[in-house]
Amino acid sequence: MQRQMGLFAALTAALLILAGCEKSDEAAEFNKPALYWYKQIAHSIGSGNMDKADEHYISLKSEHMRSPLLPSAIMMLAQAHMQEEEYLLANYYWDEYNKRYADEEGREYTEFMKLKASFLGISDVYRDQKLILDTINRAQIYLLRYPGSKYEPMVNSLLVRLHMAQYLLNENIAALYDRMDKPDAAKIYRAKNRDSVVEMADITPPEKGFLGKIFD
């Protein structure tokens, strides 16, 4: 996640200044055809060099802002970052595609992929409590916005797993307060579970990494 945050900040800064700082003559590449940059992106992804792929996208966008190759390049990069489990960067590209190219049907897909990226980005239920709550909220909004979506079954399964994670988290915190002889604090966390859509009887304590198994 730390590497993703660093890459995300660097990518955003570079896009804002359109590849701003000077490069040495040996390393500098510019004024290339759009197809050249597109092939460089594909080659870098194929060789596993996502840093280079992002750099080549910056060049493609800054030199050819109206190129018909841009939508495909953005989708390619979003999918590649998903494969690399770099979900923050993947969401950057899904947002980029949404803002520039997505129609209603395309937005239904990209919003689902953003939801999937957020879900898969949950690596620790204790550390990522806010992300769990935010993803639950976004999943509920998605179901309201796209009723009957072909992605609805997947979103519903995702939502149930998130509610399970939240329920187990509250119960574990309550149990911790019990051990610390703080019954009032334990009651607060058990009260949160009274309104949950799942119950403890519905949950089998999962193995590590259970959240992502929905997409395996």
N, C-alpha and C positions, 0 to 999 in steps of 0.2 A: 504493500500500500504506500509506503514511504517513497519507493521508486516511482510509482504511478503519480503521486502528488508532485514530485519533482519534474517528471516528464510533462505532466499536464501544465504546470506553471510555465515551463520553458516553451512548450508549444504555443500556449496562449500568447505569451509575450512576443514570440517570433511572428505570429500572425498579425498582431497589432502593429508591428513596425515593418511588416512585410520583408522578413529576413534582413532586418536592420543592419547589424554590424558587418564590417568589412571582413572578407576572407583573404587569405594569402593567394597570390596568383596561381600557385600550384593547385590549391584546393577549390578555387572559385569556378563555379559553373553557372552560367546564366544565358538568357536569350536563346533557349533551346525550344524546339517545337513541343507542343502539348503531348504528342505521342511519345516523345523521348522521355518526358517526366513520368508519364503513365507507365511505360515499360520499366523505368527505374523503380517505381513504387512496387510493381508486381515482382520484380527481381529481388528487391530487398525483403519483401514479405516471404518470398519463396526460400530465401537463404536465412530467414529468422532474424534479420536485422531491422527491428521495428523502429529504432531510433532513426536510421537512414530513411526508412519508408516515410516517417513523419516529416523529415526534412525535405524529401522530394515532393511531398504533398504541398508544403509551404511554397516551394518553387513553382509548382503547377498552378496553384491558386493565385500567386502574386503576378505571374507572367501571363496567365491565360484565364482570367476571371470568368469568361463566358464560354469556355470550352465545353463541348458536349461530353467530354471525357470525365469532367469533374464529378457528376453524380455517381458514376460507376467507381471512380477512385475512392470516394468517400465511403461507399458501401463496402468496398473491398477492405479498407482500413478498419472500419467498425467491426467487421466480422473477424479480421485478423487479430485485433486486440481482444476480442471475446475469446478466441482460441488460446491466446496467451494469458488469459485470466487477468487482463489489465482492464477492469471493468469501468474505472473512472474515465480512462481514455476512450474506451468504446462508447461510453455515453456522450462524450464530447462530439464524436463523429455522428452518432445518431441525431443529436441536436442540430448539428451542422446540416445534415441532410433534411431534417424537418423544416428548418428555417428557409432553405433555399429551393427545395425541389418537391417535397412531399405533397401529393393530393390527399383526399380523405382516406382512400384505401391504403395508400402508402404510409400515411400517418398512423393508421391502425396497426400496421406491422412494426413501424419504428418505435411507437410507444410501447408495444409489447416487448420489443427487444430491450428497450431502456429498463422496463420493469424487470425483465429477466436478468439484466446486468446488475441491477441493484440487489436483487435477491441473491445472486451468486456471489456478490461482493461481501455478504455477511460471513465473516470468517470466525467470529467469536461472539456468542450471544450475550456475554457479559459486557464486552467492550463496545459492541455495535447496537446497543439498545435503541438509540435514536434512529439508526438506519432501519431497524426492524419496524418501528412505529411508522416511520415515513413510508416504507414500502407497503405496509398494510394499507395506509391511507391512499397511496397511489393506485394500488390494486383495486380498491373499492371504487375509486373515481373511474378507473378504466372500465369496469363492468357497467357503470352507469352511462358512460360516454359511448360505449360500443356494445349495446345489447345484442345478443345473438352472434357475437364475434366468433369466428372459427377458433380463436385462441382462448375462448371463455373457459373450456374445461381445464386447460393448463393454468390459467389465472386462478380459478377456484381451488385447484390442488395446491398451488403456491400459497394462497391465502390461508388455507387450513393449516399448512405446515408452519406458517408464520405465527398463527394464533397458538399452535402447540408450543412453539419455541417461547412465546411470550408467557404462556401459562406456566411452563416449567421453570422459566426464569423467576417469575414471581414466587412460585412455591419454594424454590431453592433459597431465595433471599429470606422468605418467611422462616424456613427451617433454620437458617443461620441465626436469625434473631432469637429463635427459640433456644438454641444452644447458648446464646449470650445472655439468656434470661431477660429478654426484652419483649414480653408478650404483646405490649401495645404496638410496637413497630411491626411485629409479625402479623398482627391483625390487619394492619393497613395493606400489606401486600396480598393477604388472602382475600381481602375485600375486593381488590382489583380483579380477582379471578371469578368473582360471583357473576359478573356480567359477561364473561367470556362465552364465545360460541362453542367452545369445546369444554369437556370435563376431564378430570383426571382418569376416570374409568375408560375414556376413549383413547388414552395415550399410552403407548408402550415406550418407556424411556429409550431414546434413540442412540445409536452409535454416533461417534464423532463424524461430522460431515453429512448428517442426514438431510439437511436442507437442500443441498445441491443434487441429491439423488433423483429428484423429480425430472431432471434434464439429462440423466445418463442414458 
